[in-house]
Amino acid sequence: AFMQESSVVELDVHENDAPDPWLLTMAQLKQVRGRIASAFGPVAGARVTVLPTGVAFLSRSIPETDESGAFVATIPVSATSFDVQVAAPGFAFSWGHLPYRDKVLLITVDQRGGRLLLEGAKPDEIYLLHEGTRMRLDWFASSWQLEQDGSRSVVPMLEPGVYALCSGTAPNERCASGFLPPYGTLTLSAAK
């Protein structure tokens, strides 16, 4: 149903038996509503990626902000939190983890970004932690900006803050971290 979904239903199916009847109860998808702004006012044309966390989902919502900086995205009914990523032209890439609340979010972007220098990092084996969000490094190569020179990767124009470069399968395993200052550079080396 348009803008609706059901909870997950598990079926026990046996080779020679028909499954028991089942019923899908539909509910409205949750809407994540927000505005992207800077110190200069609303930011139009920003791509906002909303990824529900802790639940299965079929597709991610990537709306673009309108002239007032507004966007609307959807997440599954069962989602209680989500990761949000903001790629706004001329501004530092912003990302974080938020609990779901039925209210309008205000996300502020800034032009005072810095850059990460990542030593010994292979994009398909490394991920970054920032503001409660875990993101694989190869995502930057496909969706944001990633410059590679041998064993060094550079991610330009990231919002200031604490970042960790991790190289393990478990969260926070083998991590190096540091603070990225406005207009500055943070160098992190991948742990072996």
PASE-914053 format. One record per atom (N, C-alpha, C): residue number from 1; residue in one letter; chain; atom name; y, x, z. Coordinates in pm, whole numbers, plus 50000, padded with zeros to 5 digits. Each point is the difference from the previous one (the first is absolute). Example, Ala and Ser with C-alpha at 12.3 -4.5 7.8 and 13.67 -1.06 7.14 Angstrom:
1, A, A, N, 49431, 51319, 50780
1, A, A, CA, 50119, 49911, 50000
1, A, A, C, 50120, 50090, 50000
2, S, A, N, 50105, 49965, 49928
2, S, A, CA, 50119, 50082, 50006
2, S, A, C, 50109, 49923, 50073
// end
This chain:
1, A, A, N, 49882, 50086, 50000
1, A, A, CA, 50118, 49914, 50000
1, A, A, C, 50123, 50089, 50000
2, F, A, N, 50104, 49957, 49934
2, F, A, CA, 50121, 50082, 49987
2, F, A, C, 50062, 50023, 50138
3, M, A, N, 50024, 50127, 50033
3, M, A, CA, 50062, 50043, 50126
3, M, A, C, 49918, 49958, 50122
4, Q, A, N, 49869, 49983, 49982
4, Q, A, CA, 49911, 49965, 50111
4, Q, A, C, 49875, 50086, 49991
5, E, A, N, 49932, 50010, 50114
5, E, A, CA, 49870, 50068, 50002
5, E, A, C, 49921, 49947, 50117
6, S, A, N, 49871, 50031, 50001
6, S, A, CA, 49915, 49961, 50113
6, S, A, C, 49968, 50123, 50082
7, S, A, N, 49944, 49976, 50117
7, S, A, CA, 49944, 50110, 50078
7, S, A, C, 49873, 50048, 49930
8, V, A, N, 49951, 50116, 50037
8, V, A, CA, 49877, 50051, 49943
8, V, A, C, 49883, 49916, 50050
9, V, A, N, 49912, 49961, 49909
9, V, A, CA, 49881, 49924, 50036
9, V, A, C, 49878, 50085, 49966
10, E, A, N, 49912, 50021, 50098
10, E, A, CA, 49879, 50077, 49975
10, E, A, C, 49884, 49905, 49974
11, L, A, N, 49924, 50030, 49894
11, L, A, CA, 49886, 49917, 49962
11, L, A, C, 49873, 50081, 50014
12, D, A, N, 49896, 49936, 50053
12, D, A, CA, 49869, 50063, 50010
12, D, A, C, 49915, 49941, 49888
13, V, A, N, 49978, 50075, 49894
13, V, A, CA, 49931, 49951, 49882
13, V, A, C, 49864, 50068, 49990
14, H, A, N, 49896, 49918, 49985
14, H, A, CA, 49864, 50053, 49985
14, H, A, C, 49953, 49976, 49857
15, E, A, N, 49909, 50082, 49955
15, E, A, CA, 49958, 49999, 49860
15, E, A, C, 49952, 49864, 49951
16, N, A, N, 49921, 49930, 50076
16, N, A, CA, 49940, 49874, 49952
16, N, A, C, 50067, 49875, 50057
17, D, A, N, 50104, 50015, 50078
17, D, A, CA, 50064, 49885, 50063
17, D, A, C, 50142, 49985, 49950
18, A, A, N, 50043, 49875, 49990
18, A, A, CA, 50141, 49973, 49969
18, A, A, C, 50081, 50023, 50127
19, P, A, N, 50121, 50055, 49989
19, P, A, CA, 50080, 50020, 50121
19, P, A, C, 50044, 49866, 50060
20, D, A, N, 50027, 50003, 50128
20, D, A, CA, 50054, 49880, 50066
20, D, A, C, 50135, 49967, 49939
21, P, A, N, 50039, 49873, 50002
21, P, A, CA, 50133, 49964, 49950
21, P, A, C, 50108, 50071, 50081
22, W, A, N, 50109, 50032, 49936
22, W, A, CA, 50109, 50066, 50069
22, W, A, C, 50133, 49941, 49956
23, L, A, N, 50099, 50016, 50086
23, L, A, CA, 50130, 49940, 49976
23, L, A, C, 50108, 50108, 50018
24, L, A, N, 50089, 50011, 49904
24, L, A, CA, 50113, 50092, 50012
24, L, A, C, 50122, 49917, 50040
25, T, A, N, 50057, 50033, 50113
25, T, A, CA, 50121, 49932, 50045
25, T, A, C, 50119, 50086, 49962
26, M, A, N, 50089, 49946, 49919
26, M, A, CA, 50112, 50077, 49947
26, M, A, C, 50119, 49995, 50096
27, A, A, N, 50073, 50110, 50005
27, A, A, CA, 50123, 50009, 50080
27, A, A, C, 50104, 50077, 49921
28, Q, A, N, 50126, 49973, 50026
28, Q, A, CA, 50110, 50068, 49931
28, Q, A, C, 49999, 50149, 50032
29, L, A, N, 50020, 50084, 49899
29, L, A, CA, 50017, 50143, 50024
29, L, A, C, 50124, 50022, 50085
30, K, A, N, 49999, 50104, 50080
30, K, A, CA, 50120, 50035, 50077
30, K, A, C, 50102, 50064, 49907
31, Q, A, N, 50125, 49970, 50021
31, Q, A, CA, 50106, 50060, 49921
31, Q, A, C, 50073, 50105, 50083
32, V, A, N, 50015, 50117, 49942
32, V, A, CA, 50082, 50106, 50059
32, V, A, C, 50133, 49993, 49927
33, R, A, N, 50103, 49957, 50070
33, R, A, CA, 50133, 49987, 49941
33, R, A, C, 50089, 50109, 50057
34, G, A, N, 50083, 50058, 49916
34, G, A, CA, 50085, 50106, 50049
34, G, A, C, 50117, 50029, 49910
35, R, A, N, 50084, 50091, 50048
35, R, A, CA, 50116, 50048, 49924
35, R, A, C, 50003, 50152, 50013
36, I, A, N, 50034, 50064, 49891
36, I, A, CA, 50018, 50145, 49999
36, I, A, C, 50150, 50025, 49990
37, A, A, N, 50051, 50083, 50093
37, A, A, CA, 50143, 50027, 50003
37, A, A, C, 50023, 50148, 50027
38, S, A, N, 50120, 50045, 49967
38, S, A, CA, 50044, 50136, 50032
38, S, A, C, 50133, 49987, 50073
39, A, A, N, 50060, 50113, 50033
39, A, A, CA, 50132, 49999, 50064
39, A, A, C, 50105, 49941, 49907
40, F, A, N, 49969, 49991, 49871
40, F, A, CA, 50095, 49951, 49901
40, F, A, C, 49980, 49853, 49966
41, G, A, N, 49892, 49938, 50051
41, G, A, CA, 49973, 49859, 49972
41, G, A, C, 49860, 49979, 49949
42, P, A, N, 49974, 49883, 49938
42, P, A, CA, 49866, 49968, 49950
42, P, A, C, 49954, 50098, 49892
43, V, A, N, 49869, 50021, 49993
43, V, A, CA, 49941, 50090, 49899
43, V, A, C, 49916, 49918, 49905
44, A, A, N, 50046, 49988, 49877
44, A, A, CA, 49927, 49928, 49896
44, A, A, C, 49906, 50094, 49926
45, G, A, N, 49890, 49947, 49948
45, G, A, CA, 49909, 50079, 49918
45, G, A, C, 49905, 50089, 50076
46, A, A, N, 49987, 49982, 50132
46, A, A, CA, 49906, 50079, 50078
46, A, A, C, 49860, 49940, 49985
47, R, A, N, 49898, 50085, 49982
47, R, A, CA, 49861, 49954, 50000
47, R, A, C, 49950, 50004, 50144
48, V, A, N, 49952, 49887, 50048
48, V, A, CA, 49952, 49988, 50137
48, V, A, C, 49850, 49972, 49995
49, T, A, N, 49919, 50094, 50047
49, T, A, CA, 49855, 49982, 50002
49, T, A, C, 49959, 49956, 50140
50, V, A, N, 49929, 49888, 50007
50, V, A, CA, 49954, 49945, 50128
50, V, A, C, 49847, 50001, 49999
51, L, A, N, 49940, 50075, 50093
51, L, A, CA, 49854, 50013, 50008
51, L, A, C, 49952, 49951, 50136
52, P, A, N, 49925, 49889, 50005
52, P, A, CA, 49947, 49953, 50128
52, P, A, C, 49905, 50104, 50058
53, T, A, N, 49996, 50011, 50132
53, T, A, CA, 49912, 50097, 50064
53, T, A, C, 49898, 49928, 50087
54, G, A, N, 49879, 50055, 50005
54, G, A, CA, 49895, 49946, 50085
54, G, A, C, 49928, 49879, 49943
55, V, A, N, 50031, 49960, 49877
55, V, A, CA, 49932, 49887, 49936
55, V, A, C, 49972, 50034, 49853
56, A, A, N, 49901, 49932, 49945
56, A, A, CA, 49971, 50018, 49858
56, A, A, C, 50104, 49925, 49918
57, F, A, N, 50038, 50058, 49886
57, F, A, CA, 50093, 49931, 49911
57, F, A, C, 49968, 50039, 49856
58, L, A, N, 50034, 49910, 49908
58, L, A, CA, 49968, 50022, 49860
58, L, A, C, 50106, 50078, 49926
59, S, A, N, 50127, 49974, 50029
59, S, A, CA, 50107, 50070, 49929
59, S, A, C, 50118, 50022, 50093
60, R, A, N, 50076, 50101, 49968
60, R, A, CA, 50119, 50027, 50080
60, R, A, C, 50119, 49932, 49935
61, S, A, N, 50096, 49966, 50083
61, S, A, CA, 50120, 49932, 49952
61, S, A, C, 50110, 50104, 49983
62, I, A, N, 50061, 50006, 49879
62, I, A, CA, 50105, 50097, 49973
62, I, A, C, 50120, 49928, 49936
63, P, A, N, 50076, 49928, 50080
63, P, A, CA, 50119, 49935, 49943
63, P, A, C, 50114, 50100, 49982
64, E, A, N, 50098, 49961, 49922
64, E, A, CA, 50122, 50080, 49981
64, E, A, C, 50116, 49921, 50060
65, T, A, N, 50091, 50070, 50067
65, T, A, CA, 50111, 49931, 50065
65, T, A, C, 50098, 49945, 49898
66, D, A, N, 50061, 49886, 50034
66, D, A, CA, 50101, 49940, 49913
66, D, A, C, 50138, 50057, 50032
67, E, A, N, 50104, 49941, 49943
67, E, A, CA, 50136, 50053, 50018
67, E, A, C, 50048, 49995, 50144
68, S, A, N, 49939, 49916, 50083
68, S, A, CA, 50038, 49995, 50142
68, S, A, C, 49911, 50088, 50086
69, G, A, N, 49908, 50076, 49935
69, G, A, CA, 49908, 50088, 50072
69, G, A, C, 49879, 49928, 50057
70, A, A, N, 49983, 49870, 49967
70, A, A, CA, 49892, 49920, 50056
70, A, A, C, 49869, 50017, 49924
71, F, A, N, 49889, 49984, 50073
71, F, A, CA, 49867, 50001, 49940
71, F, A, C, 49910, 49906, 50079
72, V, A, N, 49894, 49955, 49934
72, V, A, CA, 49896, 49920, 50065
72, V, A, C, 49866, 50052, 49951
73, A, A, N, 49911, 50031, 50095
73, A, A, CA, 49865, 50046, 49968
73, A, A, C, 49902, 49912, 50077
74, T, A, N, 49874, 50005, 49961
74, T, A, CA, 49899, 49922, 50071
74, T, A, C, 49892, 50091, 50055
75, I, A, N, 49942, 49957, 50113
75, I, A, CA, 49887, 50068, 50061
75, I, A, C, 49898, 49894, 50041
76, P, A, N, 49874, 50038, 50018
76, P, A, CA, 49898, 49903, 50038
76, P, A, C, 50032, 49928, 50132
77, V, A, N, 49946, 49881, 50014
77, V, A, CA, 50020, 49918, 50118
77, V, A, C, 49957, 50074, 50127
78, S, A, N, 49892, 50077, 49991
78, S, A, CA, 49945, 50068, 50118
78, S, A, C, 50072, 50130, 50035
79, A, A, N, 50093, 50046, 49918
79, A, A, CA, 50070, 50126, 50026
79, A, A, C, 50098, 49984, 50116
80, T, A, N, 49999, 50097, 50091
80, T, A, CA, 50095, 49999, 50112
80, T, A, C, 50099, 50116, 49991
81, S, A, N, 49976, 50091, 49906
81, S, A, CA, 50092, 50113, 49981
81, S, A, C, 49989, 50047, 49855
82, F, A, N, 50096, 50085, 49962
82, F, A, CA, 50002, 50048, 49862
82, F, A, C, 50076, 50131, 49992
83, D, A, N, 49971, 50076, 49894
83, D, A, CA, 50077, 50119, 49967
83, D, A, C, 50101, 49958, 49894
84, V, A, N, 50122, 50054, 50011
84, V, A, CA, 50102, 49969, 49901
84, V, A, C, 50056, 50132, 49947
85, Q, A, N, 50017, 50006, 49867
85, Q, A, CA, 50053, 50119, 49934
85, Q, A, C, 50116, 49956, 49912
86, V, A, N, 50112, 50071, 50009
86, V, A, CA, 50118, 49963, 49923
86, V, A, C, 50041, 50117, 49911
87, A, A, N, 49995, 49976, 49868
87, A, A, CA, 50043, 50098, 49901
87, A, A, C, 50125, 49944, 49933
88, A, A, N, 50115, 50046, 50046
88, A, A, CA, 50129, 49951, 49949
88, A, A, C, 50068, 50110, 49920
89, P, A, N, 50042, 49972, 49877
89, P, A, CA, 50066, 50103, 49919
89, P, A, C, 50122, 50059, 50071
90, G, A, N, 50004, 50134, 50008
90, G, A, CA, 50113, 50067, 50063
90, G, A, C, 49990, 50015, 50151
91, F, A, N, 49890, 49952, 50060
91, F, A, CA, 49983, 50006, 50145
91, F, A, C, 49869, 50070, 50035
92, A, A, N, 49990, 50048, 50122
92, A, A, CA, 49877, 50063, 50047
92, A, A, C, 49890, 49896, 50013
93, F, A, N, 49877, 50040, 49968
93, F, A, CA, 49885, 49913, 50014
93, F, A, C, 49979, 49969, 50148
94, S, A, N, 49982, 49872, 50031
94, S, A, CA, 49986, 49955, 50138
94, S, A, C, 49866, 49929, 50017
95, W, A, N, 49933, 50024, 50112
95, W, A, CA, 49873, 49933, 50024
95, W, A, C, 49969, 49992, 50148
96, G, A, N, 49922, 49898, 50038
96, G, A, CA, 49963, 49982, 50139
96, G, A, C, 49901, 49886, 50017
97, H, A, N, 49965, 49977, 50125
97, H, A, CA, 49901, 49899, 50037
97, H, A, C, 50069, 49897, 50088
98, L, A, N, 49981, 49871, 49969
98, L, A, CA, 50068, 49894, 50074
98, L, A, C, 49903, 49888, 50037
99, P, A, N, 50021, 49935, 50115
99, P, A, CA, 49923, 49880, 50031
99, P, A, C, 50058, 49883, 49920
100, Y, A, N, 49915, 49903, 49967
100, Y, A, CA, 50050, 49883, 49927
100, Y, A, C, 50074, 49908, 50096
101, R, A, N, 50119, 49959, 49960
101, R, A, CA, 50078, 49899, 50072
101, R, A, C, 50063, 49911, 49894
102, D, A, N, 50006, 49872, 50027
102, D, A, CA, 50057, 49906, 49905
102, D, A, C, 50152, 50001, 50012
103, K, A, N, 50060, 50110, 49956
103, K, A, CA, 50145, 50013, 50000
103, K, A, C, 50038, 50098, 49889
104, V, A, N, 50128, 50001, 49966
104, V, A, CA, 50047, 50088, 49893
104, V, A, C, 50016, 50142, 50055
105, L, A, N, 49937, 50096, 49932
105, L, A, CA, 50011, 50142, 50038
105, L, A, C, 50126, 50059, 49941
106, L, A, N, 50061, 50092, 50069
106, L, A, CA, 50108, 50079, 49944
106, L, A, C, 49953, 50144, 49999
107, I, A, N, 49985, 50056, 49880
107, I, A, CA, 49956, 50139, 49984
107, I, A, C, 50117, 50078, 49941
108, T, A, N, 50041, 50104, 50070
108, T, A, CA, 50113, 50081, 49957
108, T, A, C, 49951, 50127, 49933
109, V, A, N, 50054, 50028, 49883
109, V, A, CA, 49967, 50124, 49929
109, V, A, C, 50122, 50092, 50002
110, D, A, N, 49974, 50129, 49980
110, D, A, CA, 50104, 50101, 50016
110, D, A, C, 49991, 50101, 49885
111, Q, A, N, 50111, 50057, 49963
111, Q, A, CA, 50000, 50103, 49895
111, Q, A, C, 49976, 50139, 50058
112, R, A, N, 49998, 50014, 50130
112, R, A, CA, 49986, 50131, 50063
112, R, A, C, 49854, 50038, 50016
113, G, A, N, 49928, 50003, 49891
113, G, A, CA, 49859, 50034, 50006
113, G, A, C, 49977, 50150, 50002
114, G, A, N, 49878, 50036, 50033
114, G, A, CA, 49959, 50139, 49998
114, G, A, C, 49877, 50013, 49913
115, R, A, N, 49944, 50121, 49996
115, R, A, CA, 49880, 50019, 49919
115, R, A, C, 49893, 50069, 50080
116, L, A, N, 49876, 49963, 49969
116, L, A, CA, 49884, 50060, 50063
116, L, A, C, 49939, 50103, 49905
117, L, A, N, 49975, 50120, 50052
117, L, A, CA, 49924, 50102, 49928
117, L, A, C, 49863, 50003, 50065
118, L, A, N, 49898, 49974, 49923
118, L, A, CA, 49864, 49992, 50051
118, L, A, C, 49917, 50113, 49942
119, E, A, N, 49961, 50093, 50085
119, E, A, CA, 49925, 50119, 49958
119, E, A, C, 49850, 49974, 50007
120, G, A, N, 49929, 50041, 49894
120, G, A, CA, 49854, 49990, 49999
120, G, A, C, 49950, 49857, 50000
121, A, A, N, 50080, 49907, 49949
121, A, A, CA, 49964, 49859, 50005
121, A, A, C, 49952, 49950, 49865
122, K, A, N, 49876, 49954, 49994
122, K, A, CA, 49948, 49935, 49881
122, K, A, C, 50024, 49851, 50018
123, P, A, N, 50074, 49936, 49909
123, P, A, CA, 50039, 49861, 50019
123, P, A, C, 49887, 49901, 50027
124, D, A, N, 49879, 50026, 49949
124, D, A, CA, 49892, 49904, 50022
124, D, A, C, 49927, 50022, 50131
125, E, A, N, 50035, 50104, 50079
125, E, A, CA, 49932, 50029, 50126
125, E, A, C, 50092, 49994, 50120
126, I, A, N, 50128, 49972, 49980
126, I, A, CA, 50100, 50011, 50105
126, I, A, C, 50075, 49867, 50015
127, Y, A, N, 50044, 49973, 50123
127, Y, A, CA, 50085, 49884, 50019
127, Y, A, C, 50113, 50034, 50096
128, L, A, N, 50106, 49920, 49993
128, L, A, CA, 50116, 50017, 50086
128, L, A, C, 50006, 49887, 50101
129, L, A, N, 50043, 50032, 50122
129, L, A, CA, 50027, 49902, 50104
129, L, A, C, 50150, 49996, 50023
130, H, A, N, 50056, 49877, 50010
130, H, A, CA, 50143, 49984, 50029
130, H, A, C, 50022, 49857, 50049
131, E, A, N, 50069, 49985, 50111
131, E, A, CA, 50036, 49868, 50052
131, E, A, C, 49880, 49905, 50011
132, G, A, N, 49886, 50053, 50046
132, G, A, CA, 49882, 49916, 50019
132, G, A, C, 49923, 49968, 49874
133, T, A, N, 50037, 50062, 49889
133, T, A, CA, 49936, 49973, 49872
133, T, A, C, 49927, 50124, 49950
134, R, A, N, 49883, 49979, 49945
134, R, A, CA, 49920, 50108, 49942
134, R, A, C, 49998, 49980, 49849
135, M, A, N, 50042, 50100, 49924
135, M, A, CA, 50006, 49987, 49854
135, M, A, C, 49939, 50123, 49935
136, R, A, N, 49910, 49977, 49904
136, R, A, CA, 49940, 50112, 49927
136, R, A, C, 50105, 50068, 49914
137, L, A, N, 49991, 50130, 49993
137, L, A, CA, 50098, 50077, 49923
137, L, A, C, 49994, 49967, 49852
138, D, A, N, 49882, 49968, 49947
138, D, A, CA, 49992, 49969, 49857
138, D, A, C, 50075, 49871, 49965
139, W, A, N, 50031, 49915, 50100
139, W, A, CA, 50082, 49882, 49973
139, W, A, C, 50138, 50042, 49949
140, F, A, N, 50056, 50105, 50058
140, F, A, CA, 50132, 50047, 49957
140, F, A, C, 49996, 50044, 49854
141, A, A, N, 49888, 50059, 49958
141, A, A, CA, 49989, 50045, 49861
141, A, A, C, 49999, 49882, 49903
142, S, A, N, 49948, 49886, 50045
142, S, A, CA, 49991, 49886, 49909
142, S, A, C, 50114, 49899, 50015
143, S, A, N, 50064, 49994, 50116
143, S, A, CA, 50097, 49893, 50023
143, S, A, C, 50141, 50044, 50040
144, W, A, N, 50017, 50118, 50051
144, W, A, CA, 50133, 50044, 50042
144, W, A, C, 50030, 50129, 49927
145, Q, A, N, 50013, 50108, 50072
145, Q, A, CA, 50030, 50129, 49938
145, Q, A, C, 49916, 50107, 50068
146, L, A, N, 49936, 50082, 49921
146, L, A, CA, 49924, 50112, 50052
146, L, A, C, 50005, 50110, 49896
147, E, A, N, 50053, 50114, 50039
147, E, A, CA, 50006, 50115, 49912
147, E, A, C, 49893, 50098, 50047
148, Q, A, N, 49921, 50053, 49907
148, Q, A, CA, 49894, 50091, 50038
148, Q, A, C, 50017, 50134, 49930
149, D, A, N, 49978, 50107, 50077
149, D, A, CA, 50008, 50135, 49949
149, D, A, C, 49886, 50078, 50064
150, G, A, N, 49887, 50006, 49933
150, G, A, CA, 49884, 50067, 50057
150, G, A, C, 49949, 49927, 50122
151, S, A, N, 49996, 50071, 50114
151, S, A, CA, 49951, 49940, 50123
151, S, A, C, 50113, 49941, 50083
152, R, A, N, 50120, 49991, 49944
152, R, A, CA, 50115, 49943, 50071
152, R, A, C, 50039, 49867, 49937
153, S, A, N, 50024, 49902, 50085
153, S, A, CA, 50050, 49870, 49955
153, S, A, C, 50134, 49976, 50066
154, V, A, N, 50091, 49936, 49927
154, V, A, CA, 50133, 49969, 50052
154, V, A, C, 50023, 49850, 49985
155, V, A, N, 50034, 49935, 50111
155, V, A, CA, 50037, 49859, 49997
155, V, A, C, 50149, 49994, 50031
156, P, A, N, 50085, 49971, 49899
156, P, A, CA, 50145, 49997, 50022
156, P, A, C, 50048, 49865, 50052
157, M, A, N, 50116, 49998, 50057
157, M, A, CA, 50071, 49879, 50041
157, M, A, C, 49920, 49907, 50090
158, L, A, N, 49960, 50052, 50116
158, L, A, CA, 49935, 49919, 50103
158, L, A, C, 50098, 49979, 50114
159, E, A, N, 49990, 49884, 50067
159, E, A, CA, 50088, 49974, 50113
159, E, A, C, 49974, 50102, 50112
160, P, A, N, 50103, 50038, 50075
160, P, A, CA, 49981, 50093, 50111
160, P, A, C, 49904, 49942, 50104
161, G, A, N, 49933, 50089, 50073
161, G, A, CA, 49909, 49955, 50105
161, G, A, C, 49884, 50096, 50018
162, V, A, N, 49906, 49960, 50084
162, V, A, CA, 49882, 50081, 50029
162, V, A, C, 49891, 49968, 49897
163, Y, A, N, 49943, 50105, 49944
163, Y, A, CA, 49891, 49987, 49902
163, Y, A, C, 49884, 50087, 50045
164, A, A, N, 49879, 49957, 49967
164, A, A, CA, 49880, 50080, 50025
164, A, A, C, 49919, 50005, 49872
165, L, A, N, 49952, 50118, 49966
165, L, A, CA, 49912, 50021, 49886
165, L, A, C, 49859, 50015, 50056
166, C, A, N, 49908, 49912, 49960
166, C, A, CA, 49866, 49999, 50057
166, C, A, C, 49895, 50018, 49892
167, S, A, N, 49891, 50067, 50037
167, S, A, CA, 49893, 50027, 49904
167, S, A, C, 49865, 49972, 50063
168, G, A, N, 49977, 49878, 50037
168, G, A, CA, 49872, 49962, 50056
168, G, A, C, 49972, 49854, 49970
169, T, A, N, 49878, 49959, 50029
169, T, A, CA, 49964, 49861, 49973
169, T, A, C, 50043, 49908, 50113
170, A, A, N, 50004, 50051, 50123
170, A, A, CA, 50043, 49917, 50113
170, A, A, C, 50151, 50009, 50014
171, P, A, N, 50066, 49891, 50046
171, P, A, CA, 50145, 50006, 50021
171, P, A, C, 50037, 50114, 50094
172, N, A, N, 50109, 50068, 49970
172, N, A, CA, 50054, 50109, 50080
172, N, A, C, 49908, 50122, 50011
173, E, A, N, 49903, 50012, 49910
173, E, A, CA, 49911, 50115, 50004
173, E, A, C, 50060, 50114, 49920
174, R, A, N, 50002, 50120, 50058
174, R, A, CA, 50052, 50121, 49936
174, R, A, C, 50139, 49976, 49940
175, C, A, N, 50097, 49981, 50086
175, C, A, CA, 50136, 49968, 49955
175, C, A, C, 50098, 50110, 50039
176, A, A, N, 50100, 50019, 49915
176, A, A, CA, 50115, 50085, 50028
176, A, A, C, 50121, 49908, 49991
177, S, A, N, 50093, 50008, 50097
177, S, A, CA, 50113, 49907, 49998
177, S, A, C, 50131, 50072, 50025
178, G, A, N, 50109, 49929, 49970
178, G, A, CA, 50133, 50054, 50021
178, G, A, C, 50105, 49894, 49970
179, F, A, N, 50126, 50034, 50023
179, F, A, CA, 50112, 49908, 49979
179, F, A, C, 50073, 50036, 49871
180, L, A, N, 50020, 49900, 49914
180, L, A, CA, 50076, 50018, 49876
180, L, A, C, 50144, 49956, 50027
181, P, A, N, 50096, 50095, 49999
181, P, A, CA, 50139, 49964, 50026
181, P, A, C, 50069, 49945, 49874
182, P, A, N, 50111, 49926, 50017
182, P, A, CA, 50076, 49954, 49884
182, P, A, C, 50041, 50119, 49913
183, Y, A, N, 49984, 49988, 49870
183, Y, A, CA, 50032, 50104, 49901
183, Y, A, C, 49918, 50128, 50019
184, G, A, N, 49903, 49999, 50089
184, G, A, CA, 49925, 50121, 50031
184, G, A, C, 49866, 50007, 49929
185, T, A, N, 49925, 50101, 50039
185, T, A, CA, 49867, 50023, 49945
185, T, A, C, 49904, 50024, 50115
186, L, A, N, 49883, 49939, 49993
186, L, A, CA, 49893, 50021, 50097
186, L, A, C, 49879, 50054, 49924
187, T, A, N, 49947, 50115, 50046
187, T, A, CA, 49881, 50057, 49939
187, T, A, C, 49882, 49978, 50093
188, L, A, N, 49894, 49941, 49947
188, L, A, CA, 49877, 49978, 50075
188, L, A, C, 49884, 50061, 49922
189, S, A, N, 49907, 50062, 50072
189, S, A, CA, 49883, 50060, 49936
189, S, A, C, 49876, 49919, 50033
190, A, A, N, 49919, 49975, 49899
190, A, A, CA, 49876, 49923, 50019
190, A, A, C, 49903, 50079, 50086
191, A, A, N, 49945, 49935, 50101
191, A, A, CA, 49901, 50064, 50087
191, A, A, C, 49869, 50013, 49926
192, K, A, N, 49933, 50111, 50023
192, K, A, CA, 49870, 50024, 49933
192, K, A, C, 49888, 49952, 50086
// end
